[in-house]
Amino acid sequence: MTAHAPQHATQDDDETGETVDTETTRARPADGERMRRWRMVLGADSAESTGCTLTGQDVAMDGALDALYGGGGKKPGGRGGGGRSAGLGASAPSVARWLGDIRTYFPSSVVQVMQRDAIDRLGLSALLLEPEMLEAVEADVHLVGTLLSLDKAMPETTKETARAVVRKVVDDLEKRLESRTRATLTGALDRSARISRPRHRDIDWDRTIRANLKNYLTIPGADGEEATGTVVPERLIGYGRASQSVKKDVILCIDQSGSMAASVVYASVFGAVLASMRTLATRLVVFDTAVVDLTDQLDDPVDVLFGTQLGGGTDINRALAYCQSKITRPADTVVVLISDLYEGGIRDEMLKRVAAMKASGVQFVTLLALSDEGAPAYDHEHAAALGALGAPAFACTPDLFPDIMAAAIEKRPLPIPDKEAQF
């Protein structure tokens, strides 16, 4: 809706020899277009000051924006002002029409933002309990989080539609994330399992030759024959018979408080992907003040999501105590805690458990969020305390998560996205 200044500009000479900023000239809209954009941004209150009258589809677009962000001309300041009333109302038919309108006039990314704003600003969550409403919305991770928080209040007639919406989002996420996750972690697992004394049939000859090129010897030919060369395999590289057996144990420990909704969705999808890899033994644990082990549902992330209960308190210490009790091979275990660290349990005990796990050889990763939005509000004191124990707390995007896990599996430094912001 708003005009964006070009990031790069080029300069050319016109016929008079003067320098002309050609990119800026091409990108600058005419005065009428500029006023149209300002009119759309500021809303109906700006019609007189901009001198712009909307026509055609612009009228419908403006109506859709005004229904959500406008103030009916009662309050000045343009769209987005605090405390504005909105004209969408609480009628299911009018909301359904509005949802159809914004999908017609705006791209999917904008539609998702507007839907989110409608739910937050106008309290439309209850309308999502109606099947026809769910069929009209543009599904994304945040909508899934909202649906999960409404699960207990959802009538039976709506639950199948809700599951279909969640299934669509989950399937899209799996398509986006699975191949890279599997490729990245398979490489990490292979490198971590490499052995130097393999049986003959288990030798990886390509890697062995590359590792021993420095031992190349030239052998003189006998009786006038040409000289030959050979590589002396001083060090053999290969994989043992157990290459397809479980190499690493992964425990995903997920805070299911309301603020962690997007992280729960992504973690459930990743949990299902990890569980499908034969060389990983994956456990998924969700918690608030209680602890629920959803490992037996990992074959279907939708079942995992509907097994969560977003909201409630937080007892990280209790959750870590459960995870600690499931560790049988500390040196081959990665524990990933995904939480904003607002601890309602025993803080000192929580820190002692993390220290004990790390001392036993566990690779411990603390993620403040697993989402595209970056770090949420979180407990800075607890984050700093974990960092002091060698478990830096930071937010992670879904695209970075495979690299984080690969580093943890190989026991190398984590690729923290912003080291200045880590704790």
QUIWOMO-V185597 format. One record per residue. N is the residue number from 0. RES is the residue in one letter. SS is DSSP state (~ for helix, > for strand, _ for the rest). Layout:
n-><N & N>
res-><RES & RES>
ss-><SS & SS>
//
This chain:
n-><0 & 1 & 2 & 3 & 4 & 5 & 6 & 7 & 8 & 9 & 10 & 11 & 12 & 13 & 14 & 15 & 16 & 17 & 18 & 19 & 20 & 21 & 22 & 23 & 24 & 25 & 26 & 27 & 28 & 29 & 30 & 31 & 32 & 33 & 34 & 35 & 36 & 37 & 38 & 39 & 40 & 41 & 42 & 43 & 44 & 45 & 46 & 47 & 48 & 49 & 50 & 51 & 52 & 53 & 54 & 55 & 56 & 57 & 58 & 59 & 60 & 61 & 62 & 63 & 64 & 65 & 66 & 67 & 68 & 69 & 70 & 71 & 72 & 73 & 74 & 75 & 76 & 77 & 78 & 79 & 80 & 81 & 82 & 83 & 84 & 85 & 86 & 87 & 88 & 89 & 90 & 91 & 92 & 93 & 94 & 95 & 96 & 97 & 98 & 99 & 100 & 101 & 102 & 103 & 104 & 105 & 106 & 107 & 108 & 109 & 110 & 111 & 112 & 113 & 114 & 115 & 116 & 117 & 118 & 119 & 120 & 121 & 122 & 123 & 124 & 125 & 126 & 127 & 128 & 129 & 130 & 131 & 132 & 133 & 134 & 135 & 136 & 137 & 138 & 139 & 140 & 141 & 142 & 143 & 144 & 145 & 146 & 147 & 148 & 149 & 150 & 151 & 152 & 153 & 154 & 155 & 156 & 157 & 158 & 159 & 160 & 161 & 162 & 163 & 164 & 165 & 166 & 167 & 168 & 169 & 170 & 171 & 172 & 173 & 174 & 175 & 176 & 177 & 178 & 179 & 180 & 181 & 182 & 183 & 184 & 185 & 186 & 187 & 188 & 189 & 190 & 191 & 192 & 193 & 194 & 195 & 196 & 197 & 198 & 199 & 200 & 201 & 202 & 203 & 204 & 205 & 206 & 207 & 208 & 209 & 210 & 211 & 212 & 213 & 214 & 215 & 216 & 217 & 218 & 219 & 220 & 221 & 222 & 223 & 224 & 225 & 226 & 227 & 228 & 229 & 230 & 231 & 232 & 233 & 234 & 235 & 236 & 237 & 238 & 239 & 240 & 241 & 242 & 243 & 244 & 245 & 246 & 247 & 248 & 249 & 250 & 251 & 252 & 253 & 254 & 255 & 256 & 257 & 258 & 259 & 260 & 261 & 262 & 263 & 264 & 265 & 266 & 267 & 268 & 269 & 270 & 271 & 272 & 273 & 274 & 275 & 276 & 277 & 278 & 279 & 280 & 281 & 282 & 283 & 284 & 285 & 286 & 287 & 288 & 289 & 290 & 291 & 292 & 293 & 294 & 295 & 296 & 297 & 298 & 299 & 300 & 301 & 302 & 303 & 304 & 305 & 306 & 307 & 308 & 309 & 310 & 311 & 312 & 313 & 314 & 315 & 316 & 317 & 318 & 319 & 320 & 321 & 322 & 323 & 324 & 325 & 326 & 327 & 328 & 329 & 330 & 331 & 332 & 333 & 334 & 335 & 336 & 337 & 338 & 339 & 340 & 341 & 342 & 343 & 344 & 345 & 346 & 347 & 348 & 349 & 350 & 351 & 352 & 353 & 354 & 355 & 356 & 357 & 358 & 359 & 360 & 361 & 362 & 363 & 364 & 365 & 366 & 367 & 368 & 369 & 370 & 371 & 372 & 373 & 374 & 375 & 376 & 377 & 378 & 379 & 380 & 381 & 382 & 383 & 384 & 385 & 386 & 387 & 388 & 389 & 390 & 391 & 392 & 393 & 394 & 395 & 396 & 397 & 398 & 399 & 400 & 401 & 402 & 403 & 404 & 405 & 406 & 407 & 408 & 409 & 410 & 411 & 412 & 413 & 414 & 415 & 416 & 417 & 418 & 419 & 420 & 421 & 422>
res-><M & T & A & H & A & P & Q & H & A & T & Q & D & D & D & E & T & G & E & T & V & D & T & E & T & T & R & A & R & P & A & D & G & E & R & M & R & R & W & R & M & V & L & G & A & D & S & A & E & S & T & G & C & T & L & T & G & Q & D & V & A & M & D & G & A & L & D & A & L & Y & G & G & G & G & K & K & P & G & G & R & G & G & G & G & R & S & A & G & L & G & A & S & A & P & S & V & A & R & W & L & G & D & I & R & T & Y & F & P & S & S & V & V & Q & V & M & Q & R & D & A & I & D & R & L & G & L & S & A & L & L & L & E & P & E & M & L & E & A & V & E & A & D & V & H & L & V & G & T & L & L & S & L & D & K & A & M & P & E & T & T & K & E & T & A & R & A & V & V & R & K & V & V & D & D & L & E & K & R & L & E & S & R & T & R & A & T & L & T & G & A & L & D & R & S & A & R & I & S & R & P & R & H & R & D & I & D & W & D & R & T & I & R & A & N & L & K & N & Y & L & T & I & P & G & A & D & G & E & E & A & T & G & T & V & V & P & E & R & L & I & G & Y & G & R & A & S & Q & S & V & K & K & D & V & I & L & C & I & D & Q & S & G & S & M & A & A & S & V & V & Y & A & S & V & F & G & A & V & L & A & S & M & R & T & L & A & T & R & L & V & V & F & D & T & A & V & V & D & L & T & D & Q & L & D & D & P & V & D & V & L & F & G & T & Q & L & G & G & G & T & D & I & N & R & A & L & A & Y & C & Q & S & K & I & T & R & P & A & D & T & V & V & V & L & I & S & D & L & Y & E & G & G & I & R & D & E & M & L & K & R & V & A & A & M & K & A & S & G & V & Q & F & V & T & L & L & A & L & S & D & E & G & A & P & A & Y & D & H & E & H & A & A & A & L & G & A & L & G & A & P & A & F & A & C & T & P & D & L & F & P & D & I & M & A & A & A & I & E & K & R & P & L & P & I & P & D & K & E & A & Q & F>
ss-><_ & _ & _ & _ & _ & _ & _ & _ & _ & _ & > & > & > & _ & _ & _ & _ & _ & > & > & > & ~ & ~ & ~ & ~ & ~ & ~ & _ & _ & _ & ~ & ~ & ~ & ~ & ~ & ~ & ~ & ~ & ~ & ~ & ~ & ~ & _ & ~ & ~ & ~ & ~ & ~ & ~ & ~ & _ & _ & _ & _ & _ & _ & ~ & ~ & ~ & ~ & ~ & ~ & ~ & ~ & ~ & ~ & ~ & ~ & ~ & _ & _ & _ & _ & _ & _ & _ & _ & _ & _ & _ & _ & _ & _ & _ & _ & _ & _ & _ & _ & _ & _ & ~ & ~ & ~ & ~ & ~ & ~ & ~ & ~ & ~ & ~ & ~ & ~ & ~ & ~ & _ & _ & ~ & ~ & ~ & ~ & ~ & ~ & ~ & ~ & ~ & ~ & ~ & ~ & ~ & ~ & ~ & _ & _ & ~ & ~ & ~ & ~ & ~ & _ & ~ & ~ & ~ & ~ & ~ & ~ & _ & _ & _ & _ & ~ & ~ & ~ & ~ & ~ & ~ & ~ & ~ & ~ & _ & ~ & ~ & ~ & _ & _ & ~ & ~ & ~ & ~ & ~ & ~ & ~ & ~ & ~ & ~ & ~ & ~ & ~ & ~ & ~ & ~ & ~ & ~ & ~ & ~ & ~ & ~ & ~ & ~ & ~ & ~ & ~ & ~ & ~ & ~ & ~ & ~ & ~ & ~ & ~ & ~ & ~ & ~ & _ & > & _ & _ & _ & _ & ~ & ~ & ~ & > & _ & ~ & ~ & ~ & ~ & ~ & ~ & ~ & _ & ~ & ~ & ~ & > & > & > & > & _ & _ & _ & _ & _ & _ & _ & _ & > & > & > & > & _ & _ & _ & _ & _ & _ & > & _ & _ & ~ & ~ & ~ & ~ & _ & _ & _ & > & > & > & > & > & > & > & > & _ & _ & ~ & ~ & ~ & ~ & ~ & ~ & ~ & ~ & ~ & ~ & ~ & ~ & ~ & ~ & ~ & ~ & ~ & ~ & _ & _ & _ & _ & > & > & > & > & > & > & > & > & _ & _ & _ & > & > & > & _ & ~ & ~ & ~ & _ & _ & _ & ~ & ~ & ~ & ~ & ~ & ~ & _ & _ & _ & _ & _ & _ & _ & _ & _ & ~ & ~ & ~ & ~ & ~ & ~ & ~ & ~ & ~ & ~ & _ & _ & _ & _ & ~ & ~ & ~ & > & > & > & > & > & > & _ & _ & _ & _ & _ & _ & _ & _ & ~ & ~ & ~ & ~ & ~ & ~ & ~ & ~ & ~ & ~ & ~ & ~ & ~ & _ & _ & _ & > & > & > & > & > & > & > & > & _ & _ & _ & _ & _ & _ & _ & _ & _ & ~ & ~ & ~ & ~ & ~ & ~ & ~ & ~ & ~ & _ & _ & _ & _ & > & > & > & > & _ & ~ & ~ & ~ & ~ & ~ & ~ & ~ & ~ & ~ & ~ & ~ & ~ & ~ & _ & _ & _ & _ & _ & _ & _ & _ & ~ & ~ & ~ & _ & _>
//
